[in-house]
């Protein structure tokens, strides 16, 4: 098999895991290419890794069987973004704290590698979100596997949010911000802000307000087909997709939350159900 490997050297166990992985791949006569996610990239705020690929690396990615990520959920999300452009699936080896998205723990690498070689796995597809600003595409906001977060800027005490669904006004309220999450991202920031947990196979958009100044404002779940827009008539807003970068828009800018044209693909060994994994990980977090 051919593996495109992305190790996050910011994690304490990454170098040991990578050495063990490469030894196993060489024993199995698998082909691989290692693309380092070094400290410089990490300190740059998680920029688009795809923009750093050389032509030969991109060619290898296009012809590989899958992307192997070594790190935490953030590393997996970065990999999913550039792998989606080539329709390559991602499989994560957990070297982080929780690893909600990781399919392998270190001790299981030999067993799962053998399953990969024998093609005993499935590929699941998960939707991502994108946002346009006044009808214009924005490269920083074209793929969010977890969430797109709108928040007040530092100079604002609170922001007003006006939201519409399919052109009809839903509500207007003041808050610190609002999270638009995928079903995959429902276990991330949205969960911490009081949102529901969704089965990641669902194509849905979760809206979770951040510290709303009204007790009647609650999270809402929309079908992915709905057309959601949001704006702030009197406040500038900061927009962040998957914690990557930051875009600031002026008052009145219409932000269109929609499905991304890219989809993430993940290897699934069908060893555990999502809610079984959820229970284990939530106990670790608590």
C-alpha positions in Angstrom: 0.0 0.0 0.0 1.0 3.7 -0.3 0.7 5.9 2.7 1.0 9.7 2.9 2.1 10.3 6.5 1.7 13.5 8.5 3.3 13.5 12.0 2.6 16.4 14.4 6.0 16.8 16.2 4.3 19.0 18.7 3.0 15.9 20.4 5.3 14.2 22.9 4.9 10.6 21.6 5.0 11.4 17.9 8.6 10.6 17.1 8.4 7.2 18.9 5.1 6.3 17.1 6.5 7.4 13.7 9.7 5.3 14.2 7.5 2.3 15.1 5.2 2.9 12.2 8.0 3.2 9.6 9.6 0.0 10.8 6.3 -1.9 10.3 5.7 -0.3 6.9 9.2 -1.3 5.7 8.7 -4.8 7.0 5.5 -5.0 4.9 7.2 -3.4 1.9 4.7 -0.6 1.9 5.5 2.7 0.1 5.3 5.9 2.2 6.1 9.6 2.1 6.4 11.6 5.3 5.2 15.2 5.2 6.4 16.9 8.5 4.0 19.2 10.4 6.9 21.0 12.1 6.8 23.5 15.0 7.1 26.4 12.6 3.8 25.4 10.9 2.2 24.8 14.3 3.2 28.3 15.5 1.9 29.8 12.2 -1.6 29.0 13.5 -2.4 25.9 11.4 -2.3 27.3 8.0 -3.4 25.3 5.0 -1.0 22.4 4.7 -2.0 21.8 1.1 -0.4 25.1 0.1 2.9 23.7 1.4 2.9 20.6 -0.7 5.5 20.4 -3.5 4.5 19.0 -6.9 6.1 15.6 -6.2 4.3 15.4 -2.8 1.0 16.3 -4.4 1.5 13.6 -7.0 2.2 11.1 -4.3 -0.9 12.2 -2.4 -3.1 11.8 -5.4 -1.8 8.3 -6.0 -1.7 7.0 -2.4 -4.2 4.8 -0.7 -4.7 7.0 2.3 -3.3 9.7 4.6 -2.0 8.6 8.0 -2.1 11.3 10.6 -0.1 11.1 13.8 -1.3 13.6 16.5 -4.6 14.7 17.9 -7.9 15.8 16.4 -6.4 19.1 15.2 -3.9 17.2 13.1 -6.5 14.9 11.6 -8.7 18.0 10.7 -5.7 19.6 9.0 -5.1 16.4 7.0 -8.8 16.0 6.1 -8.7 19.5 4.6 -6.0 18.9 2.0 -6.8 15.1 1.5 -10.4 16.1 0.6 -9.1 17.9 -2.5 -7.7 14.5 -3.8 -10.6 12.4 -2.4 -8.1 10.5 -0.1 -9.3 9.0 3.1 -7.6 9.8 6.4 -6.8 7.4 9.3 -5.6 8.9 12.6 -3.1 7.5 15.1 -3.8 9.1 18.4 -0.9 10.9 20.0 -3.0 13.6 21.6 -5.2 13.9 24.7 -8.6 12.8 23.5 -8.4 11.8 19.8 -12.1 11.8 19.1 -11.4 11.3 15.4 -8.5 9.0 15.7 -9.1 5.4 14.6 -5.9 3.9 16.1 -4.3 3.9 19.5 -0.5 3.3 19.6 -0.8 -0.3 20.9 -3.1 -1.3 18.1 -1.0 -0.1 15.1 0.3 -3.6 14.0 -3.2 -5.1 14.0 -4.8 -2.2 12.1 -2.0 -2.0 9.6 -2.7 -5.6 8.7 -6.4 -4.8 8.3 -5.5 -2.0 6.0 -3.4 -4.2 3.8 -6.2 -6.8 3.6 -8.7 -4.0 2.7 -10.8 -4.9 5.8 -12.2 -1.4 6.4 -14.8 1.0 5.1 -14.5 4.6 4.1 -17.1 7.0 5.6 -17.9 10.4 4.2 -18.5 13.4 6.4 -19.8 16.8 5.3 -18.0 20.1 6.0 -19.2 23.7 6.2 -18.1 26.8 4.3 -19.0 30.4 4.5 -19.2 33.2 1.9 -19.1 36.9 2.7 -21.5 39.1 0.9 -21.7 36.4 -1.8 -17.9 36.2 -2.3 -16.0 33.0 -1.6 -13.2 33.2 1.1 -10.4 30.6 0.9 -9.9 30.7 4.7 -13.6 29.7 5.2 -14.0 27.1 2.4 -13.7 23.9 4.6 -14.7 23.5 8.3 -15.0 19.9 9.4 -15.8 20.9 13.0 -17.3 24.4 13.0 -17.4 28.0 11.9 -17.4 30.4 14.8 -18.6 34.0 14.6 -17.7 36.2 17.6 -17.6 39.8 18.7 -14.3 41.6 18.0 -12.1 42.6 21.0 -13.3 46.2 21.0 -16.9 45.2 21.2 -18.7 44.4 24.5 -21.4 42.3 22.8 -22.7 41.8 19.3 -26.1 41.6 17.7 -26.8 38.6 15.5 -29.7 38.5 13.0 -30.2 35.0 11.5 -32.3 33.9 8.5 -33.2 30.5 7.2 -34.2 30.2 3.6 -34.7 34.0 3.5 -37.0 34.1 6.5 -36.0 35.8 9.7 -35.5 33.3 12.6 -34.4 35.6 15.4 -32.2 38.5 16.4 -30.4 38.5 19.7 -27.2 39.8 21.4 -24.5 37.4 22.4 -20.7 37.0 22.5 -20.9 34.8 19.4 -22.5 31.9 17.6 -21.1 28.5 16.6 -22.2 26.7 13.4 -21.2 23.1 13.7 -21.3 20.0 11.6 -22.4 16.7 13.2 -18.7 15.8 13.4 -18.0 19.0 15.3 -20.9 18.6 17.7 -18.5 16.9 20.2 -16.1 19.9 20.0 -16.7 23.6 20.8 -20.4 23.2 20.3 -20.6 20.6 23.0 -18.7 22.8 25.5 -21.1 25.7 24.7 -24.2 23.5 25.6 -25.0 22.1 22.2 -26.4 18.6 21.4 -24.3 15.6 20.4 -25.2 14.4 16.8 -24.4 11.1 15.1 -21.5 12.2 12.7 -23.2 10.4 9.8 -26.0 13.0 9.8 -25.9 15.9 7.3 -27.0 18.6 9.6 -25.9 22.1 10.8 -26.0 22.9 14.5 -26.3 26.5 15.7 -25.2 27.1 19.2 -25.2 30.7 20.7 -22.2 31.7 22.9 -23.4 33.4 26.1 -26.6 34.9 24.6 -28.2 37.8 26.6 -31.6 36.0 26.7 -32.6 32.9 28.5 -35.0 31.9 25.7 -32.2 31.5 23.1 -31.3 27.8 22.7 -29.3 25.7 20.2 -31.0 24.7 17.0 -30.4 21.9 14.5 -30.9 22.5 10.7 -31.1 20.1 7.8 -28.0 20.5 5.6 -30.3 21.6 2.7 -31.4 24.8 4.5 -29.9 28.1 3.5 -28.7 30.0 6.6 -27.5 33.6 6.7 -26.4 35.7 9.6 -25.3 39.3 10.0 -24.7 41.9 12.6 -26.1 45.4 11.7 -24.0 47.3 14.2 -20.9 45.3 15.1 -17.8 44.0 13.4 -17.5 40.2 13.6 -14.5 37.8 13.7 -14.9 34.5 11.8 -12.8 31.4 12.4 -13.1 28.0 10.6 -11.8 25.0 12.6 -9.7 27.3 14.8 -7.6 28.2 11.7 -6.9 31.8 10.8 -9.2 34.7 11.4 -11.3 36.8 9.1 -12.9 40.1 10.3 -15.9 41.5 8.6 -17.6 45.0 9.0 -21.1 45.6 10.3 -23.8 44.6 7.9 -21.8 41.9 6.1 -24.0 38.9 5.2 -22.4 35.6 6.1 -23.8 32.7 4.2 -23.3 29.3 6.0 -23.5 26.5 3.5 -22.2 23.0 2.8 -18.6 22.9 1.6 -17.9 21.6 -1.9 -15.3 19.4 -0.2 -16.1 16.3 1.9 -13.9 14.5 4.4 -13.3 10.8 4.1 -12.2 8.6 7.1 -11.2 5.0 7.4 -13.6 3.1 9.6 -12.7 -0.3 11.1 -16.2 -0.8 12.5 -14.7 -1.9 15.9 -16.8 0.4 18.0 -20.0 2.4 17.6 -19.7 6.2 17.7 -21.7 6.5 21.0 -19.5 3.8 22.6 -16.4 5.8 21.7 -18.1 9.0 22.9 -18.7 7.5 26.4 -15.1 6.5 26.7 -13.7 9.8 25.5 -16.1 11.9 27.6 -15.0 10.0 30.7 -11.4 10.7 29.8 -12.2 14.4 29.5 -14.1 14.6 32.7 
